Amino acid sequence: MPQTPIGPKDTLGDIYYKTYTEEARGDAPHQAPWGLKQKDTFLEFGPCRDWFLNLFPPGEVNRQRARTHDGLYHAFVVGEANTRAANHQIVREWRMMVKELEKTKVAFAEEKAKFDSEKKSEVWGREGLRSKLRAAEELLSKERAEWKEVCKKDNQRTFAARSKITDLEAQNATLIKKVEDIESDKERVEAELKAQVASRDKDLHAKDVEIAELKRRLREQTDKSESLEIDLEAERVKAATAEEAKQKANEARDISTPALNIAQTITLKCN
């Protein structure tokens, strides 16, 4: 597993967990890098959070991190439901135990009063008194042992519940980081799309300018072509007029030549 880079604001606990590898520290004893002091209590948020974050060995932290979100959610729901149900039963048993303890205290007080009465009447001897005292002490000892066992189970369940909460907080932080990364990628993609749209708009504008220029040139060429057609037609008309004048001149010449010859002949005869 690649090591996680150490940040400038990382605590000793952060460094402890980020630098863990099974090959290097797998068999080393877990020494939680707590900053807890002996005077700290769990009435404040800081010590509680420190206890939660550094409670579990790195191997377990990595195992939980490897779970899927559905797996974590399933484990949390099942564990939380069982913890709640166990706490409910502990409260019920504790209430019953307290009631039994109160009854025992009342019975003990009654026995003690009876003992005092019997002692005064010297009916109860020393051995009888010691036997009753031992019975009362054994009863109290049994009640204390049961109470300690209930407290032990409650502490174990509370410990498990707190451990699950710590895991969920870590998963929540991971999900928040993923959401932030997705939002960042979304903003980057949107910026790239906007830049591409702007570039395409710029290209389309350039194409529009180019098309307008080509249309202008086409109109100029069309106007020139029409002007050339007009000039060509005028030249054709002029050429046709010149040809017609030439033909008329030739016809006149053809007519005038015989007449001139006749006139010259007449002139010679007269001479």
C-alpha positions, 0 to 999 in steps of 0.5 A: 500500500503506498504511503500517504504524504505527510501534510504540514498540519498533520498531528502525531496521530495522523503521522502514526497512521499514514506511515504504517505498513504491515511489512515494517510495523505489522508485529509491533505493539499498538501504542495509540499516539494519544494526547490525552492527559490524566486530568482530561475527562470525557465532558469535553469534545477534544479528549473524546475525539482524540480517544476515538481517532487513535483508539484502533490499531492501523491494521484495523483502520486499513481493514475498515477503509477497504470496506465498500460504502454498502458494507460499512453502512450494513455493518453500522446499521446492524451494530448500532441496532444491536448496541441499542438493543443491548443498552436497552436490556442493560438498563432494564437489568440495571433497574431490576438489579437496583430494585433487588439491591434495595430489597436486599438492603431493606432485608439486611436492615430488618435482619440487623434490627432483628439481630440487635433485638435478639442480641439484647435478649441474648437469644442469638449466640455469637456463632449465629450472628457470625453466620448471618453476617457472613450470609449478608456479606456473601449476598452483597458480594454476589450483587456487587459481582453481578453489577460489575459484570453488567458494567463490564458488558456495558463498557464493551458495547459502548466501546464497540459503538464508539469504535463504529462511530469513529470509523463512520467519521473517517468514511464521512471525511473520505466521502466529503473529500470525494465530493469536493474532488468531483465538484472541482472536476466539474468546475474544470470541465465546465471551464474547458467547455466554455473555452471550447464554445468561445473558441468555436464562436470565434471560429464561426465569427471568422468564417462568417467574416470570410463568407461575407468577404467571398460574397463581396468579391462574388458581387464585384466579379458579377458586376464586372462580368455584367459590365464586360457583357455590356461593353462586349455588346456595345463592341458587337453593335459598333462592329456590326455598324462598321461592317454595314457601312463598309458594305454600303461603301462597297456597294456604292463603289461598285455602282459608281465604277461603271458610271464613271467608265461610261462617262469617260467613254462619252467624254472620249467620243465627244473629243 
